[in-house]
């Protein structure tokens, strides 16, 4: 059974930083890509950052130049460094594993981020 466990959420201040971690129970290289998604209150879930097994990254326009996705292969952990936080970043953040084209098969339980202004 594949497990993804997020941590690091909480209260952040506008303009500040937070880092989220996602500990996974399988090798980082076992899936096509890892991603961070978020769901804000009353909104649909959106993909904010992706890192492929080859190390390529991609970001939603709303977080480009502010968020950085990375991984520690030895620790089987994926990170999301969030800088210059904005109130619009308030959401539940989910780590997920992509196993095929747009197929996000495994999900964590989510970690809540609240940004105060």
N, C-alpha and C positions, 0 to 999 in steps of 0.2 A: 504494500500500500504506500503510495507516494504521499508524503506529508510536507507541507509548507507552513512555516510558523513565522508570522511577522512580529516585529517588536519595534519600539522606538517612537511610536506615536505619542500624542499628548498635546499640550498647549504650547503654541509658539506665538511670538510677537511679530507684528507686521515689520518687515525688513530684516527679520532674524533668520535663523537656520535651524533645521532639524535633520536628523539622519534616520532613515528607516532601514531595518535589516530583515532579511527573509532567509531563515535557515531551512534548507531542503534536505530530504532524506535520501536523495539519489545524487549521482555524479552530475555536476554542472553540465557536462558534455552529453548527457543522456537524452536531452531534448533539443529541439531546433532553436528555441530561444526562450528567454525569461523576460517577463514584463511586469511593470507596475501599472495598475489601473486604479481609477478612483471614481467614487460616486458621491456627489454632493447632494445635499437634501433637495428633493424634488426634481433631480436631474437624472439623466441616463448615465450609466457607467461609461467612462471614457478611458482609452489607453493613453498613458502619458509618457511612457518610456519603455524602450525595448533594447535588449542586448542579445545578439545571436551567439550561437556556439563558437562562431569564428571571431567574436569580439566586436562586431559592428554595432553601432548604437543609432537609435532614432528617437526623436522626441516630438511630442505635440507642440504646435506653435505656441501655445499658452505657457509652456514651461521652458522652452529653448533658452539657453544662456543663463538659466536659473537652477535647473535641476540636472543632476548627473547620475546616471545609472552605472554601476560597476559590479564586479564580482570578485570573490576570493575563491579560487578553484580548490585550494587545499582545505578550506573550511566549509565548502559547499554552501556558500552564503552569497546572496545578492543584496546589493545596497541601493538606496536612493538618497543621495545627498540633495537636500532642498535648501536653497539659499534665496535671499531676498523674498521672503514669504509675503504673500498677499492674502487678503481676506478671502479671495476667490479660491484659494488653495484648501480651504476648509472642506473636508470630505473624509470618507472612509477609504483607506488605501489598501488595495489587494495585490498581493504577489501572485503570479500565475506562470504556468509553463505551457509553451506552445509546442505542439507535437506535429503539426501539419499546417497547411495553408489556412490561416485565420482560425485554427482550431486550438483554443485554449482549454486544455483538458484537465489541468490540475490547478486548484486554487487554495490559497490560505484563507484564514478566517477573517482577515481584515484587521486593520489598526486605525483608530480614529485620530485625525489631526484637526485641531481647531486653532485657527489663527485669529488673534485678537488685534484690533487696530489701536 
